[in-house]
């Protein structure tokens, strides 16, 4: 798929969908306490999506024609699982778990995508630094979302933020275009060179998605299709849907 430019009307729908997704993720994050199951979180997500006149962009999604349809409303990835974790009754959150809640929402025919990382109870200083760094990397990436900047500029600041704080970019995982489909061009790698790659243009919509780990840049696909760090180290993920505008980045999935 070629890189697409969204119309003003479509951007208004993205803003409305993004507000809904922000509210849903905020509630799901607050639910991440000891004893809660992945199935409970997924069912709550489905309920909230319906309440807000929307539906999951992930449920039964197939990234390729021969791939299995995703069986849940959200991705729930715990500890070393970085992305695409499947919420189920078998996942029971425990003290110290690092939980990534990733959700895509369809509203008015347009798709938004966002993710947060939360800790169940207390954790170590290293994990707190990882989570803080991943969030900061996303903030730095958003600042690059201006016409004339490049995809490489985004990747450069994410990797630089990770390196400065002693953590690692999980290099096989990336952000992407979004809006008409869950995954659109361009891929937005979390590493890169300044002034390289596709130039950003007003009307482009990107799902920026830094995914960092404490121990390795490499990942492995597990039997259920989820992606984990190859060395079992803890990972963190934050994601926002951002519209490129002439004046400043428009983050449609923020709560404020």
C-alpha positions in Angstrom: 0.0 0.0 0.0 1.3 3.5 -0.9 1.5 6.1 1.8 -1.8 7.8 2.1 -2.9 11.3 3.0 -6.0 11.7 5.1 -8.7 14.4 4.4 -9.9 16.9 7.0 -13.1 14.9 7.5 -11.1 11.7 8.0 -8.8 13.4 10.5 -11.9 14.6 12.5 -13.0 10.9 12.7 -9.5 9.9 13.8 -9.7 12.6 16.6 -13.0 11.3 17.7 -11.9 7.7 17.7 -8.6 8.6 19.4 -10.4 10.2 22.3 -12.5 7.1 22.7 -9.4 4.8 22.6 -7.6 7.0 25.2 -10.5 6.7 27.6 -10.6 2.9 27.1 -6.8 2.4 27.6 -6.9 4.6 30.7 -9.6 2.3 32.2 -7.8 -0.9 31.2 -4.5 0.4 32.7 -6.2 1.0 36.0 -7.6 -2.6 35.9 -4.1 -4.0 35.8 -3.9 -5.2 39.4 -2.9 -8.5 41.1 -5.4 -11.3 40.4 -7.0 -9.8 37.2 -7.0 -12.1 34.2 -6.2 -11.3 30.6 -9.7 -12.5 29.7 -11.3 -10.0 32.1 -9.3 -7.2 30.5 -10.2 -8.3 27.0 -13.9 -8.5 27.8 -13.9 -5.1 29.4 -12.2 -3.7 26.3 -14.9 -5.2 24.1 -17.6 -3.8 26.4 -16.1 -0.3 26.3 -15.6 -0.3 22.6 -19.2 -1.1 22.1 -20.2 1.5 24.6 -18.3 4.1 22.6 -20.0 3.1 19.3 -16.8 1.5 18.0 -15.1 -1.9 17.6 -11.8 -3.5 17.9 -9.5 -3.2 14.9 -7.5 -6.2 16.1 -10.3 -8.8 16.5 -10.0 -11.3 13.7 -7.3 -9.2 12.1 -5.0 -11.0 9.7 -1.6 -9.3 8.9 -1.3 -11.7 5.9 -3.9 -13.8 4.0 -2.4 -17.1 5.3 -2.1 -15.9 9.0 -4.4 -16.9 11.8 -7.0 -14.3 12.7 -6.2 -12.6 16.0 -8.7 -13.9 18.6 -9.0 -11.0 21.0 -10.0 -7.3 21.2 -6.6 -6.2 22.5 -3.0 -7.3 22.7 -1.8 -8.0 26.3 1.9 -8.7 26.5 3.5 -9.4 29.9 7.1 -9.1 31.0 9.4 -10.5 28.2 6.5 -10.7 25.7 6.9 -7.5 23.8 3.9 -7.3 21.4 0.9 -9.3 20.1 0.3 -11.2 23.4 -3.1 -12.9 23.5 -5.2 -12.1 26.6 -6.7 -15.3 28.1 -7.9 -16.8 31.4 -4.5 -18.4 31.8 -2.8 -15.0 32.2 -3.3 -13.9 35.8 -1.5 -10.6 36.7 0.9 -10.8 39.6 2.9 -8.4 41.7 5.7 -6.9 39.6 4.4 -7.8 36.2 5.2 -5.4 33.4 2.0 -5.2 31.3 1.7 -3.8 27.8 -1.9 -3.1 26.8 -2.1 -2.4 23.0 -5.5 -1.6 21.3 -6.7 -0.6 17.9 -10.1 1.0 17.4 -12.4 1.4 14.4 -14.6 4.5 14.6 -16.5 5.9 11.7 -14.5 3.6 9.4 -11.1 5.0 10.5 -8.6 3.2 12.7 -6.5 4.5 15.6 -3.8 2.6 17.5 -2.3 3.1 20.9 -0.5 1.3 23.7 0.6 1.8 27.3 2.9 0.0 29.7 1.9 -0.4 33.4 3.4 -2.2 36.4 1.3 -4.4 38.7 2.3 -3.1 42.2 6.0 -2.4 42.7 9.1 -3.1 40.6 12.8 -2.5 40.4 14.6 0.8 39.6 15.8 -0.8 36.4 12.3 -1.6 35.2 11.1 1.9 36.2 14.0 3.4 34.1 13.0 1.2 31.1 9.4 2.3 31.3 10.3 6.0 31.8 12.8 5.8 28.9 10.3 4.2 26.5 7.7 6.9 27.2 10.3 9.6 26.7 11.4 8.0 23.4 7.8 8.3 22.2 7.6 11.9 23.3 10.9 12.6 21.4 9.5 10.7 18.3 6.3 12.8 18.3 8.4 16.0 18.2 9.8 14.9 14.9 6.4 14.7 13.3 6.6 17.8 11.2 6.4 18.3 7.4 9.9 18.0 5.9 11.2 15.8 8.7 11.9 12.2 7.8 11.1 8.7 9.0 14.8 8.3 9.8 14.6 11.4 12.1 12.0 9.5 14.2 14.1 6.4 14.4 17.2 8.3 15.3 15.7 10.0 18.3 14.2 6.8 19.6 17.4 4.9 19.4 19.4 7.8 20.9 17.1 8.0 23.9 17.4 4.3 24.4 21.2 4.3 24.2 21.5 7.3 26.6 19.5 5.4 29.2 21.2 2.0 28.9 18.3 0.1 27.3 17.8 -1.5 23.9 15.6 -1.0 20.8 13.9 -4.3 19.9 14.8 -3.9 16.2 12.5 -6.2 14.4 9.4 -4.3 15.7 8.3 -1.0 14.3 5.6 1.7 14.1 3.6 2.1 10.9 1.1 4.2 9.0 -2.5 3.8 10.2 -6.0 5.1 9.4 -7.6 3.0 6.6 -5.9 -0.2 7.8 -4.2 -1.4 11.0 -0.8 -1.5 9.3 -0.1 0.9 6.4 3.1 2.2 4.8 5.5 3.6 5.9 7.2 1.3 8.5 8.6 3.6 11.2 11.6 1.8 12.6 12.8 2.7 16.1 16.4 3.3 14.8 17.7 5.2 11.8 19.8 8.0 10.4 18.8 11.7 10.4 17.5 13.0 7.1 16.9 9.5 5.7 13.8 7.7 4.5 10.4 9.0 3.5 9.8 12.7 4.0 6.8 13.6 6.3 3.9 15.4 4.7 0.8 17.1 6.1 -2.0 14.6 6.3 0.1 11.5 6.9 -1.0 9.5 10.0 1.6 7.4 11.9 1.3 5.0 14.8 4.6 5.7 16.6 5.6 2.7 18.7 8.9 2.6 20.6 9.5 -0.9 22.0 12.5 -1.2 24.2 14.0 -3.9 26.4 16.4 -4.3 29.3 18.6 -6.9 27.7 18.5 -7.5 24.0 17.7 -5.9 20.6 16.6 -9.3 19.2 13.2 -10.9 19.4 11.6 -14.3 18.7 8.1 -15.4 17.7 6.5 -17.7 20.2 4.1 -20.6 19.4 1.0 -18.4 19.8 2.3 -15.8 17.4 3.3 -13.3 20.1 6.8 -11.7 19.9 9.2 -11.9 22.9 12.7 -10.7 23.6 15.1 -13.5 22.7 16.9 -13.4 26.1 13.7 -13.2 28.2 14.4 -9.7 29.3 11.6 -7.3 30.3 10.3 -5.0 27.6 8.1 -1.9 27.4 6.0 -0.3 24.8 4.2 3.0 24.3 2.3 4.1 21.2 0.3 7.0 19.9 -1.5 7.8 16.7 -0.1 11.1 15.3 -1.4 13.2 12.4 1.2 15.3 10.6 -0.1 18.9 10.3 1.5 22.1 9.0 1.8 23.6 12.5 2.5 20.9 15.1 2.1 17.1 15.6 -1.6 16.2 16.4 -1.7 13.3 18.9 -5.2 12.0 18.6 -4.9 9.2 21.2 -3.9 11.4 24.2 -6.3 11.6 27.1 -5.8 15.4 27.5 
